[in-house]
Amino acid sequence: MTHIIVHRTHPFQYYGIRLLVLLLAASLLWGAFELGYMQSEEDIIEAKGGRKSLLVQQSVLKKKNTDLSKEILHLERKYLLDKESCQLIQLGMNKDQKKIAVLERELAFYKGIVSPTYERESIYLQSMEIKVYKPQKSKLEKDPKGLYQYQFTLAQKIKKRNYTKGFINIYIKGKQNNKSVKLSLKSLLEPPQEKKSVKEKGFKYSFKYFQEFSGIMRLPEGMIPQSVDIIIDAKKKKSVIELGDLEWSQTEGMKYVGQ
């Protein structure tokens, strides 16, 4: 006969061991959780510190960018001011050079009168200029198209000066309707002259040293000027001085300076 021996286990001991095991497992889990949580907090703090550092760097860079933008704007304004100043200086220099050139011509002219030579004719055309006339709009009564302003100076250059008299004729040559034309400047004066005045020999002069002439002329519609002829007729000496085919520029008009 076989006997089965069964060890008797007290319930409290059985469940107590299990409970102890469970508590140990829970403690381990909690410890792991706490360790992980603490590590996470450190990571978060470290991440927050890095983000704060990045924000600080970003703020510094923004300030530098703003300062650089202001400096660039300041330099651009300074450059524009310097450029404008250079342009004004250049314009002033150009005007001064033109004034110097005019003064040099006038000086040479007056030197010739004060210290004349025997090589030059007694009467000569010192200078002449015909250019497009640009009237003020408020004073403009007629169409400015075809209007030109003329100015010329006759001079006498001899040792013993006396009053000289005579006429100077100026002719504008060019093309009109594909035909060659030659018109007296006196017939083109603006406002138009009386018929009696137009029929005279030309511009009448009478002077001892020099005499200046100036006025406005109007070319006929469709006329293209090409050159100028000048004839100076002296009464006393019965001499005639001719200057032919003085060139006319379509952009600058006509300009002549005597030698």
FITORMAR-138229 format. One record per residue (C-alpha): x, y, z. Coordinates in steps of 0.02 Angstrom, whole numbers, plus 50000, padded with zeros to 5 digits. Layout:
% residues N
XYZ ...
END
This chain:
% residues 259
500005000050000 500695016549944 500635031950053 500665049749977 501455062550089 500845080450062 501795094350146 500635106050233 500915124550187 500255138250291 499205150550184 499975165850263 501715159950220 501225156150039 500385172650006 501675182350107 503075176449993 502085181249839 501665198149911 503495201049953 503995196649776 502685208449709 503285222449823 505075219549769 504555220249584 503525236049615 504995243949706 506145239949561 504895247049436 504665262749540 506515264949559 506755263049372 505345275449343 506105288049464 507815285949386 507095288349213 506085303449269 507615311449348 508625308349190 507205315749086 507175331149197 509035333349172 508815331548984 507395344248986 508415356549089 509905354048973 508765356448821 508005372048897 509745378948930 510255375648750 508675383748684 508965398948795 510745399948731 510105399248552 508835412948588 510215423748661 511315420848508 509845424648394 509505440948486 511355445948471 511365441848285 509775451948257 510555466948343 512135465348238 511065463848080 510095479548129 511695489048164 512445483447997 510855488547905 510935505847984 512775507347939 512435502047758 511015514647745 512155528247815 513525523747691 512295523647546 511655540947593 513425547247612 513875539947441 512375548547359 512825565047442 514645563447388 514095558947211 512935573947203 514315585147271 515535578547138 514255582047001 513995599747065 515875602447073 516065595646896 514695607146832 515525621746920 517195617246842 516415616046669 515595633046690 517235640446753 518165633246604 516905640946485 517065657746575 518965656546566 518865652846379 517735667946353 518875679046457 520405673046362 519575677446196 519055694446263 520815697346331 521575692946162 520315704546079 520705719346191 522575716046181 522405717045993 521555733946008 522835740746131 524355733846037 523835732545855 524905725545715 525035730245533 524705712545473 522825712645501 521555721445394 520955737945467 519195730945490 518835712745531 517515701245603 518095697845780 516765684645818 515065678445766 513815666045836 512085660245780 511185648045894 509425641645927 508405654446021 507575648346182 506365661646243 505455661346409 503715653846393 502915668746480 503675680646352 503375669746200 502105677146079 502425666645925 502965649145881 504825647545929 505145635245787 506455642045669 507015655945786 508885659245805 509875671745906 511335680145819 512785690445887 514335697045801 515705709845833 516655720645709 518325727845761 519685739245695 521515735645725 522725748645660 524015760345738 523075776245700 521215774245729 519855784645651 517995781745643 517615769345506 515925767045422 515155754845304 514005739745288 514125721445332 513065708845237 512735691445305 511945677745199 511245661045258 511425647345127 510545630645128 509185619545055 507305622045048 506145610044955 507705602044878 508245618744806 509775629244850 509325645744935 510335660844992 509455673145107 510065689345186 510065688745375 509305706145377 507785699745283 507525686445417 507495697945570 506155695345700 505085705545712 505115708745524 505915725145469 505175738345356 505435735645170 506535751045159 507695744245294 507775727045214 508295734545046 509805743245124 511525736245084 511615727345251 511945731045433 512645748545447 514145750845559 515105765945625 516445764245760 518225768245811 518715752745909 517335739745892 515445737745875 514285723645927 512685717845842 511375705745909 509575700845880 508335687145833 508065679545661 506815666745595 507225654445457 505845650145332 504895634145364 505755619145288 507435627745263 508985618045314 510465630045341 512175623945285 513395638645282 513605657445301 514395670545188 514975687445256 515455703045159 516155718345250 516135734245146 517125749245212 516605766245143 518185776445170 519475764245107 518305756644979 518875739445032 517865723345035 518235708845151 517385692245115 517185676745222 516365662445128 515585645645171 515745646845359 515095629945417 513385628245502 513115613945626 511325607245638 511545604545825 512585619645877 512215632445741 513635643345675 515135649545773 516635659545711 518105667545800 519285679045704 521145675845706 
END
